[in-house]
């Protein structure tokens, strides 16, 4: 059914779903036609290769879901304000709705867009959608921000979250559809080269698939989440970071599933909810202390002696998953094949780069941003700084993960290592061989190569890291809050 009324534009961004969508619900409530649009603007197009590729898959899934409801997704490329103004001129729209984004670049863009559209006489409205709690709605008793996770968790765990909203069965269509770009012509997979097909086989794309993934996790794994989540060879995690990144499922729906499991007595439900709130904490910090995205979060760390050459031989070995440390290399290879990496493994590879190789955390953060399909600006920055020691880690010491003892503890039978490292195995599994299909041909690597000797031994790396920490600490003037003896983990 079509109508001659002017449409409401729904500007989709990191909210590529139809359920739990406040902006979409508000548009449908007007009774006017709804015109969905996705704009590939410079802020969006500038994300890393794997994330941009995965975004294209999500856009395609949303377009199919809209088509099933009698609607379409209009695609435009260019500066957001220009594209929206063009669509307003073409359709006579008098309102534009969108879900909020919280990174500094998006805030700057959205602030400009909203002001300009309102000056044009257009009703520009933004809605919650990406987080359980708005970052400015959570504060400590003094009215300030939380800088440590545990108090943040205690402050929000009992809060009410938004009620779930069903997807509309049908979206009223405009009388005339404007022209749309072709998604294939955007070539969002171009920078992935040969890795696109490999990673695509591991992607779980779209709203229906995200919901099925959540249901499966609750049915089969949430009960043992607390006990098994740190073992990368076990299928114990939800995998929903991928879907939350593109808004294919709302955090509210994930939270509600965890709450139901908690009420049913599931042993792992609260820990699962804590991980969802860890994501909220990252956004809380990014909103209030946006320097976390590019500068040391803690004061006084500018003088720490990290190396800054992204092409140093030891850094290249880390990037290639050829450090000679099996747990580190397995994790890097998992990322190239699946687009994701187990959370315990992320901590190990980040610690190895920033501690054993004494390399600046920003090099690792940028590499992850280019290689992860579940890349999230807030979580990526906070995670790297937490491991590096300059972030919001409440522990009063310089944390050094030993990648060998970590493997012995969390991968004692080396199932994870064997799944991803082909060298030395007579019949390596396809997962390990897929690494050689996914990586750049210029690396010139083969599964027939000998496995490399360690770039640096764990013991030597630890000693060097602690020596660097002690030298830095001695050079500090004033209290740094890091006065305890460094220890290994």
C-alpha positions as CSV (number, residue, x, y, z in Angstrom):
1,X,0.0,0.0,0.0
2,X,1.4,3.4,-1.0
3,X,0.4,6.9,0.0
4,X,1.1,10.4,-1.3
5,X,2.1,11.7,2.2
6,X,5.7,12.8,2.5
7,X,7.9,9.9,3.9
8,X,9.9,9.8,7.1
9,X,13.6,9.0,6.3
10,X,15.1,6.3,8.5
11,X,18.9,6.7,8.4
12,X,20.3,3.3,9.2
13,X,23.9,3.1,10.6
14,X,25.0,0.7,13.3
15,X,21.4,-0.5,13.9
16,X,20.9,-2.8,10.9
17,X,17.8,-4.6,12.3
18,X,14.0,-4.1,12.5
19,X,13.2,-5.2,16.0
20,X,14.0,-3.0,19.1
21,X,14.4,0.0,16.8
22,X,13.1,3.1,18.5
23,X,13.7,5.3,15.5
24,X,11.8,3.0,13.1
25,X,9.0,2.5,15.6
26,X,8.5,6.3,15.9
27,X,8.5,6.6,12.1
28,X,5.9,3.9,11.7
29,X,3.8,5.5,14.5
30,X,3.4,8.7,12.4
31,X,1.3,6.8,9.8
32,X,3.4,8.3,7.1
33,X,5.4,6.3,4.5
34,X,8.8,5.1,5.8
35,X,11.8,5.4,3.6
36,X,14.9,3.4,4.8
37,X,18.3,4.7,3.7
38,X,21.9,3.7,4.3
39,X,24.6,6.3,3.5
40,X,28.2,5.3,2.9
41,X,29.8,8.5,4.1
42,X,33.5,9.1,4.6
43,X,33.2,8.3,8.3
44,X,31.7,4.9,7.5
45,X,33.9,4.2,4.5
46,X,37.0,4.8,6.5
47,X,36.7,1.8,8.8
48,X,39.1,-1.2,8.4
49,X,39.0,-3.7,5.6
50,X,37.4,-6.6,7.5
51,X,34.8,-4.4,9.2
52,X,33.8,-2.7,5.9
53,X,33.5,-6.1,4.2
54,X,31.3,-7.4,7.0
55,X,29.2,-4.2,7.0
56,X,28.4,-4.9,3.4
57,X,27.0,-8.3,4.3
58,X,24.9,-6.8,7.0
59,X,23.5,-4.1,4.6
60,X,22.5,-6.8,2.2
61,X,20.7,-8.8,4.9
62,X,18.8,-5.7,6.0
63,X,17.8,-4.9,2.4
64,X,16.3,-8.4,2.1
65,X,14.5,-8.1,5.4
66,X,13.0,-4.8,4.3
67,X,12.0,-6.2,0.9
68,X,10.1,-9.0,2.7
69,X,8.0,-6.3,4.4
70,X,7.2,-4.5,1.2
71,X,9.9,-1.9,1.6
72,X,13.4,-1.1,0.2
73,X,16.7,0.1,1.4
74,X,17.9,3.1,-0.5
75,X,21.7,3.3,-0.8
76,X,23.6,6.6,-1.3
77,X,27.3,7.4,-1.2
78,X,28.8,10.7,-0.1
79,X,28.8,13.1,2.8
80,X,25.8,12.3,5.0
81,X,24.2,15.7,5.0
82,X,24.5,16.0,1.2
83,X,22.9,12.6,0.7
84,X,20.1,13.3,3.1
85,X,19.3,16.7,1.6
86,X,19.2,15.1,-1.8
87,X,16.7,12.5,-0.7
88,X,14.6,15.2,1.1
89,X,14.5,17.2,-2.1
90,X,13.6,14.1,-4.2
91,X,10.9,12.8,-1.9
92,X,9.5,15.8,0.0
93,X,10.4,14.2,3.3
94,X,9.9,16.4,6.3
95,X,11.5,14.2,9.0
96,X,14.7,12.2,9.4
97,X,15.2,9.6,12.2
98,X,18.3,7.8,13.3
99,X,19.8,5.8,16.1
100,X,22.6,7.5,18.0
101,X,26.3,6.7,17.6
102,X,28.8,7.6,20.3
103,X,32.3,7.8,18.9
104,X,33.7,11.3,18.5
105,X,33.6,11.3,14.6
106,X,30.0,10.2,14.5
107,X,29.0,12.7,17.2
108,X,30.5,15.5,15.2
109,X,28.9,14.4,12.0
110,X,25.5,13.9,13.6
111,X,25.6,17.2,15.5
112,X,26.2,19.0,12.2
113,X,23.5,17.0,10.3
114,X,20.9,17.7,13.0
115,X,21.6,21.4,13.2
116,X,21.6,21.8,9.4
117,X,18.4,19.8,8.9
118,X,16.6,21.7,11.6
119,X,17.7,25.0,10.0
120,X,16.2,23.6,6.8
121,X,12.9,23.1,8.6
122,X,13.2,19.3,8.8
123,X,12.3,17.4,12.0
124,X,15.6,15.6,12.8
125,X,15.4,13.2,15.7
126,X,17.9,10.8,17.2
127,X,17.0,7.8,19.4
128,X,18.8,5.3,21.6
129,X,19.6,2.0,20.0
130,X,23.3,1.0,20.3
131,X,23.6,0.8,24.1
132,X,21.6,-0.4,27.2
133,X,22.3,2.9,29.0
134,X,23.2,6.3,27.6
135,X,26.7,7.2,28.7
136,X,25.6,10.4,30.3
137,X,22.9,8.7,32.3
138,X,25.4,6.7,34.4
139,X,27.4,8.6,37.0
140,X,28.9,7.9,40.5
141,X,27.6,9.4,43.7
142,X,29.7,12.5,43.1
143,X,28.2,13.0,39.7
144,X,31.4,12.0,37.9
145,X,32.3,9.2,35.6
146,X,33.3,5.6,36.6
147,X,36.9,4.8,35.9
148,X,36.8,1.2,37.2
149,X,34.6,-1.5,35.9
150,X,33.4,-3.2,39.1
151,X,31.6,-0.1,40.5
152,X,30.2,0.6,37.1
153,X,28.7,-2.9,37.0
154,X,27.2,-2.5,40.5
155,X,25.7,0.8,39.5
156,X,23.8,-0.6,36.4
157,X,23.1,-4.2,37.1
158,X,19.8,-3.5,38.7
159,X,18.6,-0.8,36.3
160,X,15.6,-1.3,34.1
161,X,16.4,-1.5,30.4
162,X,14.1,-0.5,27.5
163,X,11.3,-3.0,26.7
164,X,11.7,-5.1,23.6
165,X,10.0,-3.9,20.5
166,X,8.8,-6.3,17.8
167,X,9.7,-5.8,14.2
168,X,7.0,-4.2,12.1
169,X,5.2,-6.7,10.0
170,X,4.9,-4.2,7.1
171,X,6.4,-0.8,6.4
172,X,4.2,1.7,4.5
173,X,5.8,2.5,1.2
174,X,6.1,6.0,-0.4
175,X,4.3,6.6,-3.7
176,X,7.6,6.9,-5.5
177,X,10.9,5.3,-4.7
178,X,14.1,7.4,-5.2
179,X,17.0,5.9,-7.1
180,X,19.4,3.8,-5.2
181,X,23.1,2.8,-5.6
182,X,23.8,-0.8,-6.2
183,X,25.5,-2.4,-3.2
184,X,27.8,-4.5,-5.4
185,X,29.2,-1.4,-7.1
186,X,30.4,-0.2,-3.7
187,X,32.9,-3.1,-3.6
188,X,33.1,-3.1,0.2
189,X,35.0,-6.3,0.0
190,X,37.8,-5.0,-2.3
191,X,40.4,-4.4,0.4
192,X,39.9,-8.0,1.7
193,X,41.2,-9.5,-1.6
194,X,41.5,-13.3,-1.3
195,X,40.5,-13.3,2.4
196,X,36.9,-12.2,1.7
197,X,35.6,-15.7,0.7
198,X,37.4,-17.3,3.6
199,X,36.0,-15.0,6.2
200,X,32.5,-14.9,4.7
201,X,32.2,-18.6,5.4
202,X,32.4,-17.9,9.1
203,X,30.2,-14.8,9.2
204,X,26.7,-15.1,10.9
205,X,24.9,-12.3,9.1
206,X,21.6,-10.6,9.7
207,X,18.9,-10.2,12.3
208,X,17.4,-13.7,12.1
209,X,20.8,-15.3,12.3
210,X,21.8,-13.2,15.3
211,X,18.6,-14.2,17.1
212,X,19.2,-17.8,16.3
213,X,22.8,-17.5,17.6
214,X,21.5,-16.0,20.8
215,X,18.9,-18.7,21.2
216,X,21.5,-21.5,20.6
217,X,23.9,-20.0,23.1
218,X,21.2,-19.8,25.8
219,X,20.0,-23.3,25.1
220,X,23.4,-25.0,25.0
221,X,26.2,-22.9,26.5
222,X,25.2,-20.1,28.9
223,X,25.0,-22.5,31.9
224,X,28.7,-23.3,31.5
225,X,29.8,-19.8,30.4
226,X,31.5,-18.9,33.6
227,X,33.6,-22.0,33.8
228,X,34.4,-22.5,30.1
229,X,34.5,-19.0,28.5
230,X,38.3,-18.7,28.9
231,X,39.0,-21.9,27.0
232,X,39.3,-21.0,23.3
233,X,38.9,-24.5,22.0
234,X,35.5,-24.8,23.6
235,X,32.3,-23.6,22.0
236,X,31.4,-21.7,25.2
237,X,30.9,-18.1,24.0
238,X,28.0,-16.4,22.3
239,X,29.8,-14.9,19.3
240,X,27.4,-12.0,19.4
241,X,30.0,-9.3,19.3
242,X,29.9,-9.6,15.6
243,X,26.1,-9.0,15.5
244,X,26.2,-6.3,18.2
245,X,28.8,-4.4,16.2
246,X,26.4,-3.9,13.3
247,X,23.3,-3.6,15.4
248,X,21.8,-6.9,13.9
249,X,20.6,-7.5,17.4
250,X,20.0,-5.1,20.2
251,X,21.9,-5.2,23.5
252,X,18.5,-5.1,25.1
253,X,17.5,-8.4,23.5
254,X,20.7,-10.0,24.6
255,X,20.3,-8.6,28.1
256,X,16.8,-9.9,28.4
257,X,17.9,-13.4,27.4
258,X,20.5,-13.3,30.0
259,X,18.0,-12.1,32.6
260,X,15.7,-14.9,31.8
261,X,18.5,-17.4,32.1
262,X,19.5,-15.9,35.5
263,X,16.0,-16.2,36.8
264,X,16.0,-19.8,35.7
265,X,19.1,-20.4,37.8
266,X,21.7,-20.6,35.0
267,X,25.2,-20.6,36.6
268,X,26.8,-18.6,33.8
269,X,24.1,-16.0,33.2
270,X,25.4,-13.2,35.4
271,X,28.9,-13.5,34.0
272,X,27.4,-13.3,30.5
273,X,25.6,-10.1,31.5
274,X,28.8,-8.7,33.0
275,X,30.4,-9.1,29.6
276,X,27.6,-7.1,28.0
277,X,28.1,-4.4,30.6
278,X,31.9,-4.4,29.9
279,X,30.9,-3.2,26.4
280,X,28.8,-0.5,28.0
281,X,31.7,0.5,30.2
282,X,33.9,0.9,27.1
283,X,31.3,3.4,25.6
284,X,31.0,5.2,29.0
285,X,34.8,5.8,28.9
286,X,34.8,6.7,25.2
287,X,32.1,9.3,25.7
288,X,33.6,10.9,28.8
289,X,37.3,10.5,27.9
290,X,37.4,10.3,24.1
291,X,41.2,10.5,24.1
292,X,41.1,6.8,24.9
293,X,40.8,6.2,21.2
294,X,44.3,7.6,20.4
295,X,46.2,8.6,23.5
296,X,47.2,6.8,26.8
297,X,44.1,6.9,29.0
298,X,46.1,7.2,32.2
299,X,48.2,10.2,32.8
300,X,52.0,9.8,32.9
301,X,52.4,7.1,30.3
302,X,53.6,9.3,27.4
303,X,57.2,8.5,28.4
304,X,56.9,4.8,28.5
305,X,59.4,3.2,26.1
306,X,57.2,1.4,23.6
307,X,58.6,1.0,20.1
308,X,56.6,2.7,17.4
309,X,57.7,1.1,14.1
310,X,54.8,-0.9,12.6
311,X,57.1,-2.6,10.2
312,X,59.8,-3.8,12.6
313,X,60.6,-7.5,12.0
314,X,59.2,-8.6,15.3
315,X,56.0,-6.7,14.7
316,X,55.6,-8.2,11.2
317,X,56.1,-11.7,12.8
318,X,53.3,-10.9,15.2
319,X,51.0,-9.7,12.4
320,X,51.7,-12.8,10.4
321,X,51.1,-15.2,13.3
322,X,54.7,-16.4,13.2
323,X,56.2,-15.3,16.5
324,X,57.1,-18.9,17.4
325,X,54.8,-18.7,20.4
326,X,51.9,-21.2,19.5
327,X,49.1,-19.6,21.5
328,X,49.9,-16.1,20.1
329,X,50.2,-17.4,16.5
330,X,47.0,-19.5,16.7
331,X,45.0,-16.5,17.9
332,X,46.3,-14.3,15.0
333,X,45.5,-17.0,12.5
334,X,42.0,-17.5,13.9
335,X,41.4,-13.8,13.2
336,X,42.5,-14.1,9.6
337,X,40.3,-17.1,8.9
338,X,37.1,-16.1,10.9
339,X,37.4,-12.4,11.3
340,X,37.2,-12.8,15.0
341,X,39.4,-13.9,17.9
342,X,38.6,-15.5,21.3
343,X,38.6,-13.0,24.1
344,X,41.2,-14.8,26.2
345,X,43.4,-15.0,23.1
346,X,43.0,-11.3,22.4
347,X,44.5,-10.6,25.8
348,X,47.4,-12.9,25.2
349,X,48.3,-11.5,21.8
350,X,47.9,-7.9,23.0
351,X,50.1,-8.6,26.0
352,X,52.8,-10.2,23.9
353,X,52.9,-7.2,21.5
354,X,52.9,-4.5,24.2
355,X,55.0,-6.3,26.9
356,X,57.2,-9.0,25.4
357,X,57.8,-7.0,22.2
358,X,57.5,-3.6,23.9
359,X,55.5,-2.3,20.9
360,X,53.1,0.6,21.2
361,X,49.5,-0.5,21.8
362,X,48.2,1.8,19.0
363,X,50.0,-0.4,16.4
364,X,48.0,-3.4,17.7
365,X,44.8,-1.5,18.0
366,X,45.1,-0.3,14.4
367,X,45.9,-3.8,13.1
368,X,42.8,-5.3,14.9
369,X,40.7,-2.5,13.5
370,X,41.7,-3.6,10.0
371,X,41.3,-7.3,10.6
372,X,38.3,-7.9,12.9
373,X,34.8,-8.2,11.6
374,X,33.5,-7.5,15.1
375,X,35.6,-4.4,15.4
376,X,34.1,-1.9,17.8
377,X,35.9,1.5,18.4
378,X,35.3,1.7,22.1
379,X,35.9,-2.0,23.0
380,X,39.0,-2.2,20.8
381,X,40.6,0.9,22.4
382,X,39.7,0.0,25.9
383,X,40.8,-3.6,25.5
384,X,44.2,-2.7,24.2
385,X,44.8,0.0,26.8
386,X,43.7,-2.4,29.6
387,X,46.2,-5.0,28.5
388,X,49.0,-2.4,27.8
389,X,48.7,-1.1,31.4
390,X,47.8,2.5,30.5
391,X,44.0,1.9,30.5
392,X,41.3,1.3,33.1
393,X,42.7,-1.7,34.9
394,X,42.1,-1.6,38.6
395,X,45.0,-3.9,39.4
396,X,47.9,-1.9,40.8
397,X,50.6,-3.6,38.9
398,X,52.0,-4.0,35.4
399,X,50.2,-7.1,34.1
400,X,52.4,-9.5,32.0
401,X,50.6,-12.5,30.6
402,X,52.9,-15.5,30.0
403,X,51.7,-17.0,26.7
404,X,53.1,-20.5,27.6
405,X,51.5,-20.8,31.0
406,X,48.3,-19.3,29.6
407,X,48.2,-22.0,26.9
408,X,48.9,-24.7,29.5
409,X,46.0,-23.4,31.6
410,X,43.4,-22.7,28.9
411,X,44.4,-25.0,26.1
412,X,46.1,-27.9,27.9
413,X,45.6,-30.4,25.2
414,X,46.5,-27.9,22.5
415,X,43.2,-28.3,20.6
416,X,43.1,-24.6,19.9
417,X,46.7,-24.5,18.8
418,X,46.4,-27.5,16.5
419,X,43.2,-26.1,15.0
420,X,45.0,-23.0,13.7
421,X,48.7,-23.9,13.2
422,X,49.4,-26.2,10.2
423,X,53.2,-26.3,10.3
424,X,54.5,-29.5,11.8
425,X,51.2,-31.4,11.5
426,X,51.1,-34.4,9.1
427,X,47.5,-33.8,8.3
428,X,46.6,-30.3,9.4
429,X,42.9,-29.5,9.7
430,X,41.2,-27.3,7.1
431,X,40.9,-24.5,9.7
432,X,44.7,-24.3,9.9
433,X,45.1,-24.5,6.1
434,X,42.5,-21.8,5.5
435,X,45.0,-19.3,7.0
436,X,47.2,-19.6,4.0
437,X,44.2,-18.9,1.7
438,X,43.2,-15.8,3.7
439,X,46.5,-14.0,4.1
440,X,48.1,-11.7,1.5
441,X,50.0,-13.6,-1.2
442,X,52.9,-11.1,-0.7
443,X,53.7,-12.8,2.6
444,X,54.8,-15.9,0.7
445,X,53.9,-18.4,3.4
446,X,53.0,-22.1,3.0
447,X,51.9,-24.8,5.4
448,X,55.0,-26.7,4.4
449,X,57.2,-24.0,6.0
450,X,59.0,-24.8,9.2
451,X,57.4,-23.4,12.3
452,X,59.5,-20.4,13.4
453,X,61.7,-20.2,16.5
454,X,60.4,-17.7,19.1
455,X,61.1,-14.0,18.3
456,X,61.7,-13.7,22.0
457,X,61.3,-16.3,24.7
458,X,58.5,-15.7,27.3
459,X,61.0,-15.4,30.1
460,X,63.3,-13.0,28.3
461,X,60.3,-10.9,27.1
462,X,58.9,-10.8,30.7
463,X,62.2,-9.6,32.1
464,X,62.6,-7.0,29.4
465,X,59.1,-5.7,30.0
466,X,59.5,-5.5,33.7
467,X,62.9,-3.7,33.3
468,X,61.2,-1.2,31.0
469,X,58.4,-0.7,33.5
470,X,60.9,-0.2,36.4
471,X,63.0,2.3,34.4
472,X,59.8,4.2,33.4
473,X,58.5,4.2,37.0
474,X,61.8,5.5,38.3
475,X,61.6,8.4,35.8
476,X,58.1,9.5,36.9
477,X,57.7,12.6,39.0
478,X,54.7,12.4,41.2
479,X,52.3,9.6,42.0
480,X,51.2,7.4,39.1
481,X,49.0,5.0,40.9
482,X,51.1,2.1,39.8
483,X,53.4,1.5,42.8
484,X,53.1,-2.2,43.4
485,X,55.6,-4.8,42.3
486,X,55.0,-6.0,38.7
487,X,53.9,-9.6,38.4
488,X,53.3,-12.1,35.7
489,X,50.0,-13.7,35.0
